[in-house]
Amino acid sequence: MKHFKLTITICLSFFAIKTSFAQRAEIKDPTIVSMLAEVSATNLETLVRKMVSFHTRHTLSDTVSKTKGIGAARSWIKSEFEKYAAESGGRLQVSYDTFTQPADGRRIKEAVVLKNVMAILPGTDPNDKRMLMVSGHYDSRVTDVMNIKDFAPGANDDASGVAAVMEMARVMSKHKFSSTLVFVAFVGEEQGLYGAANLAKRAKEEGWSVHLLMNNDIVGNSYGMETDIKDNKSVRVFSEGVVANETKEQAAARQSAGTENDGKARQAARYIKEVAERYVDQLDVKLIYRRDRYLRGGDHTPFSQQGFAAVRVTEMNEDFNRQHQDVRTENGFKFGDLPEYVDYNYLQKVTRMNMSVLANLGLATQEPENVGIVTSGLTNKTQLKWEVPKGKSPAGYYILMRETTSPCWERKFFVKENSATLNYSKDNYYFGVQSVDENGHESFVVIPKPVR
């Protein structure tokens, strides 16, 4: 079989493209482009303002009223998902993920029934078990985390994230993907990440193949509080380098290979940056090498703790005068997380960022299996080999390479076979392998393990 090779520089821009196949890797898929065009800033604003209208969405607030409290909010979110399900021809499956949260002695004083709201779009390939999840949390709060009655609009934290998830479900449920897409509005984030913890535990116990969770929390503000700078281009993606449930054997292998910067979440973050910047104009994805903001947490954390690839998407500069604040006016300044302070064009951009990644990954073939780097002899070359993935066969594979000090993949080599030898030393570079289909949709990158 003829061997094709190409070189591509990624993370900053694509260039040095020499073959027609390589050019397809740069060209945007028209189907994904059309989906992104459907994302509406007006729809996003309507969704945010509707969630604010429930007065408070505190996790422990009213569950009986039809117009106020957490119960009314979750009923409305579910009804909106059900509208999208009807428009999808019934393919989108809508449900509550219901559980009883015991008292914790802190923010849950007595046992309470809580409900995540879920919409699942099953994949079309029965051999593709991947689940790609996107989330936000629909509960809100004011300064006192136990205040269940006062106006807690939560427009940016986190109606913005839930609106992004809902808009994605509306658009993407009209299309078909090889893998399963899961759209989730979590409850209980402000009280202790309880909704996410329940679903992450369920996913682990039921053997879900969660390949990615993109958690959108505080994604609608483009204004930097102290700096007075408006930045509607930058968005942060937080990821951890080492999986939380790493075994002693895995730790020893990681230390030997020096792959502490190549955990599943870190690889997902690199993928997000490459794909999102390809599809979304005027977007700069900032890779933050932390699980979350300094000493803080979010709904992706329980999924990380269960060993899944999970990242947090958050605006570049948070405005703490709008976050966890009683709505009030002091010295002429209005505090509070109100809908008029959300930048809906920026939120549209972040929503498109999420959608481009889930669509590209959801349409891609699965990752190559048993990827290995041959260590049977001492050599300044690098020999890689792998097995064909399950399900739809890829058109080929990309071998990725970067300097050990580089945050992003720097070069790509395209091959048709499931092995390759490169004139670069494994001592001096990191390598990875991903599948790619005939339309240029790439799988996640797999870091090779030493084999003989």
DAWO-V894330 format. One record per helix or strand of 3 or more residues. SS is the DSSP state (H for helix, E for strand). FROM is the first residue (numbers start at 1). LEN is the number of residues. If there is no record, write none. Layout:
ss={SS	SS}
from={FROM	FROM}
len={LEN	LEN}
This chain:
ss={H	H	H	H	E	E	E	H	E	H	H	E	E	H	H	E	H	E	E	E	H	H	E	E	E	E	E	E	E}
from={20	30	41	69	92	112	130	155	180	189	194	209	234	248	264	284	301	310	328	333	339	344	369	382	396	411	419	429	449}
len={7	9	12	19	10	10	8	18	7	4	12	8	5	10	16	5	5	6	3	3	3	20	6	6	8	5	4	8	3}
